[in-house]
């Protein structure tokens, strides 16, 4: 749930023209800290993707890897909603048409990525069939390769 508090125009100079808003839990924590004289942290941005990135380094089991990919798909859906919000905001603010069009395409692309991750994450949970023959060897690199600059 999101809440938004705006300073009345008559009181704006008295309160430094500051408004507040955000997730209810963050507002409750801020209010609690102010009531009890505790230090308040500046409003941090969510770090769910940072935590998910850390989970990729510790996910060893196939089910854990599948869960990380499924969670990433969910985060991409959330990102698509954020981009769609920006798209609608661009329309309401009458920003140039290319901005709206790019945001619309980005929303569709992110949703497509999320759907693709849903489909491919199941492959991580599936047990591979036992191989009857060893996999073919990798092709040998060419003997003379051009020098890289």
C-alpha positions as a Markdown table, in Angstrom:
| # | Residue | x | y | z |
|---|---|---|---|---|
| 1 | Unk | 0.0 | 0.0 | 0.0 |
| 2 | Unk | 1.3 | 3.5 | -0.9 |
| 3 | Unk | 0.5 | 6.7 | 0.9 |
| 4 | Unk | 1.2 | 10.2 | -0.1 |
| 5 | Unk | 1.1 | 13.3 | 2.1 |
| 6 | Unk | 1.3 | 16.8 | 0.7 |
| 7 | Unk | 1.9 | 20.0 | 2.5 |
| 8 | Unk | -0.8 | 22.5 | 2.1 |
| 9 | Unk | 0.2 | 25.5 | 0.0 |
| 10 | Unk | -0.3 | 27.9 | 3.0 |
| 11 | Unk | 2.0 | 25.8 | 5.2 |
| 12 | Unk | 4.6 | 24.9 | 2.5 |
| 13 | Unk | 7.2 | 27.6 | 3.5 |
| 14 | Unk | 6.9 | 26.7 | 7.2 |
| 15 | Unk | 7.7 | 23.0 | 6.4 |
| 16 | Unk | 10.3 | 23.7 | 3.8 |
| 17 | Unk | 8.0 | 22.8 | 0.9 |
| 18 | Unk | 8.5 | 19.1 | 1.7 |
| 19 | Unk | 5.9 | 16.5 | 1.0 |
| 20 | Unk | 6.2 | 12.8 | 1.9 |
| 21 | Unk | 5.0 | 9.6 | 0.5 |
| 22 | Unk | 5.9 | 6.0 | -0.1 |
| 23 | Unk | 5.2 | 2.5 | 1.2 |
| 24 | Unk | 3.2 | 2.4 | 4.4 |
| 25 | Unk | 5.8 | 0.3 | 6.2 |
| 26 | Unk | 8.5 | 2.8 | 5.4 |
| 27 | Unk | 6.3 | 5.7 | 6.6 |
| 28 | Unk | 5.5 | 3.8 | 9.8 |
| 29 | Unk | 9.2 | 3.1 | 10.5 |
| 30 | Unk | 10.0 | 6.8 | 9.9 |
| 31 | Unk | 7.1 | 7.9 | 12.2 |
| 32 | Unk | 8.3 | 5.4 | 14.9 |
| 33 | Unk | 11.8 | 6.7 | 14.7 |
| 34 | Unk | 10.7 | 10.3 | 15.0 |
| 35 | Unk | 8.3 | 9.6 | 17.9 |
| 36 | Unk | 11.1 | 7.9 | 19.9 |
| 37 | Unk | 13.9 | 10.2 | 18.9 |
| 38 | Unk | 15.7 | 7.6 | 16.9 |
| 39 | Unk | 17.8 | 8.5 | 13.9 |
| 40 | Unk | 15.9 | 8.3 | 10.6 |
| 41 | Unk | 17.5 | 6.9 | 7.5 |
| 42 | Unk | 17.1 | 8.8 | 4.3 |
| 43 | Unk | 14.5 | 7.1 | 2.1 |
| 44 | Unk | 16.4 | 4.2 | 0.5 |
| 45 | Unk | 15.3 | 2.8 | -2.8 |
| 46 | Unk | 14.2 | -0.9 | -2.7 |
| 47 | Unk | 17.2 | -3.3 | -3.0 |
| 48 | Unk | 15.3 | -6.5 | -3.9 |
| 49 | Unk | 17.4 | -7.0 | -7.1 |
| 50 | Unk | 20.6 | -6.5 | -5.1 |
| 51 | Unk | 19.5 | -9.3 | -2.7 |
| 52 | Unk | 18.5 | -11.5 | -5.7 |
| 53 | Unk | 21.9 | -11.0 | -7.2 |
| 54 | Unk | 23.5 | -12.1 | -3.9 |
| 55 | Unk | 21.3 | -15.2 | -4.0 |
| 56 | Unk | 22.7 | -16.2 | -7.4 |
| 57 | Unk | 26.1 | -16.6 | -5.8 |
| 58 | Unk | 24.8 | -19.0 | -3.1 |
| 59 | Unk | 22.2 | -21.0 | -5.2 |
| 60 | Unk | 23.7 | -24.4 | -5.7 |
| 61 | Unk | 20.7 | -26.7 | -6.0 |
| 62 | Unk | 18.6 | -26.8 | -9.1 |
| 63 | Unk | 15.5 | -25.9 | -7.2 |
| 64 | Unk | 17.2 | -22.8 | -5.7 |
| 65 | Unk | 18.4 | -21.7 | -9.2 |
| 66 | Unk | 14.9 | -22.2 | -10.5 |
| 67 | Unk | 13.5 | -20.1 | -7.6 |
| 68 | Unk | 16.0 | -17.3 | -8.3 |
| 69 | Unk | 14.9 | -17.2 | -12.0 |
| 70 | Unk | 11.2 | -17.3 | -11.0 |
| 71 | Unk | 11.8 | -14.4 | -8.6 |
| 72 | Unk | 13.6 | -12.5 | -11.3 |
| 73 | Unk | 10.7 | -13.0 | -13.6 |
| 74 | Unk | 8.4 | -11.5 | -10.9 |
| 75 | Unk | 10.8 | -8.6 | -10.4 |
| 76 | Unk | 10.7 | -8.0 | -14.2 |
| 77 | Unk | 6.9 | -7.9 | -14.0 |
| 78 | Unk | 7.2 | -5.2 | -11.3 |
| 79 | Unk | 9.7 | -3.4 | -13.5 |
| 80 | Unk | 7.3 | -3.5 | -16.4 |
| 81 | Unk | 4.6 | -1.9 | -14.2 |
| 82 | Unk | 7.1 | 0.9 | -13.2 |
| 83 | Unk | 7.9 | 1.5 | -16.9 |
| 84 | Unk | 4.2 | 1.4 | -17.8 |
| 85 | Unk | 3.7 | 4.0 | -15.0 |
| 86 | Unk | 6.4 | 6.2 | -16.7 |
| 87 | Unk | 4.7 | 5.6 | -20.1 |
| 88 | Unk | 1.4 | 6.9 | -18.8 |
| 89 | Unk | 3.1 | 9.7 | -17.0 |
| 90 | Unk | 4.8 | 10.7 | -20.2 |
| 91 | Unk | 1.5 | 10.8 | -21.9 |
| 92 | Unk | -0.2 | 12.9 | -19.2 |
| 93 | Unk | 2.8 | 15.3 | -19.2 |
| 94 | Unk | 2.6 | 15.5 | -23.0 |
| 95 | Unk | 6.3 | 14.5 | -23.4 |
| 96 | Unk | 7.5 | 14.0 | -27.0 |
| 97 | Unk | 5.9 | 11.0 | -28.8 |
| 98 | Unk | 9.2 | 9.1 | -29.1 |
| 99 | Unk | 9.5 | 9.0 | -25.3 |
| 100 | Unk | 6.0 | 7.5 | -25.0 |
| 101 | Unk | 6.7 | 5.0 | -27.8 |
| 102 | Unk | 10.1 | 3.9 | -26.3 |
| 103 | Unk | 8.5 | 3.4 | -22.9 |
| 104 | Unk | 5.7 | 1.4 | -24.5 |
| 105 | Unk | 8.1 | -0.8 | -26.4 |
| 106 | Unk | 10.3 | -1.2 | -23.2 |
| 107 | Unk | 7.2 | -2.3 | -21.2 |
| 108 | Unk | 6.4 | -5.0 | -23.8 |
| 109 | Unk | 10.0 | -6.2 | -24.0 |
| 110 | Unk | 10.3 | -6.5 | -20.2 |
| 111 | Unk | 7.0 | -8.4 | -20.0 |
| 112 | Unk | 8.3 | -10.7 | -22.8 |
| 113 | Unk | 11.5 | -11.3 | -20.8 |
| 114 | Unk | 9.6 | -12.2 | -17.7 |
| 115 | Unk | 7.4 | -14.7 | -19.7 |
| 116 | Unk | 10.6 | -16.2 | -21.2 |
| 117 | Unk | 12.2 | -16.6 | -17.8 |
| 118 | Unk | 9.0 | -18.4 | -16.5 |
| 119 | Unk | 9.3 | -20.9 | -19.4 |
| 120 | Unk | 13.1 | -21.4 | -19.1 |
| 121 | Unk | 13.4 | -21.6 | -15.3 |
| 122 | Unk | 11.6 | -24.9 | -15.3 |
| 123 | Unk | 14.5 | -26.4 | -17.1 |
| 124 | Unk | 16.7 | -25.8 | -14.1 |
| 125 | Unk | 14.5 | -28.0 | -11.9 |
| 126 | Unk | 14.2 | -30.8 | -14.4 |
| 127 | Unk | 16.7 | -33.6 | -14.0 |
| 128 | Unk | 18.7 | -34.1 | -17.2 |
| 129 | Unk | 18.2 | -37.6 | -18.7 |
| 130 | Unk | 21.3 | -39.8 | -18.3 |
| 131 | Unk | 23.5 | -39.6 | -21.3 |
| 132 | Unk | 24.0 | -42.8 | -23.2 |
| 133 | Unk | 27.0 | -41.4 | -25.1 |
| 134 | Unk | 29.5 | -38.7 | -24.1 |
| 135 | Unk | 28.7 | -35.3 | -25.6 |
| 136 | Unk | 30.5 | -34.4 | -28.8 |
| 137 | Unk | 33.9 | -32.6 | -28.3 |
| 138 | Unk | 34.1 | -28.9 | -28.7 |
| 139 | Unk | 35.4 | -27.8 | -32.1 |
| 140 | Unk | 39.1 | -27.1 | -32.1 |
| 141 | Unk | 40.1 | -23.4 | -32.4 |
| 142 | Unk | 41.7 | -22.3 | -35.7 |
| 143 | Unk | 45.5 | -22.6 | -35.7 |
| 144 | Unk | 46.0 | -19.1 | -37.0 |
| 145 | Unk | 43.8 | -16.5 | -35.4 |
| 146 | Unk | 44.1 | -12.8 | -36.3 |
| 147 | Unk | 45.6 | -10.7 | -33.5 |
| 148 | Unk | 43.2 | -8.8 | -31.4 |
| 149 | Unk | 43.7 | -5.1 | -30.8 |
